[in-house]
Amino acid sequence: MAGKIAETVKQLIEPTLNDLHIELVDLKYVKEGKNWVLKIFIDSPQGVDLDMCTMVSEKVGQILDEEDPIQDAYFLEVSSPGAERPLKGPEDYKKAVGKNVRITTYEAVNGQSVFEGVLQAADDDQVTVTVQEKTKTKTYDIPVKLIASARLAIIFY
């Protein structure tokens, strides 16, 4: 049920966000304790501040009030995805080239399934990550179809 609601809400609000040049990074409809929460994560080229979150919350609230896709009572949260924003697919990977990332895979690639390093290249089929392992730098080519999760990362050396 929650997945279907999230997909319906995404379809309803994405055109408005696109018109505002705001990217919908992620959307989740989750139960927290006794309450349902609709969490919307946004980004834009100029960044995200409280005013933008408030404006998006108001616009999304209007759309949801008109369309009424959620029958239960819920809380609406709009925020930035934070410094460690999720990367959801090839387009996000391409935008993240040159940045620190953390990627986990469904199965091992060259004996590893967790990669923390710099994303060197990305296309629709594969990403290339350089990882600092003690005194060596290793490069891994990871097929996109094996990526379980990926996000920007703050890496301390």
Beta strands, then each sheet from edge to edge (+ up, - down):
strand 1: 23-32
strand 2: 35-43
strand 3: 74-79
strand 4: 100-109
strand 5: 112-122
strand 6: 126-133
strand 7: 136-143
strand 8: 147-152
sheet 1: 1+ 2- 3-
sheet 2: 7+ 6- 5+ 4- 8+
end
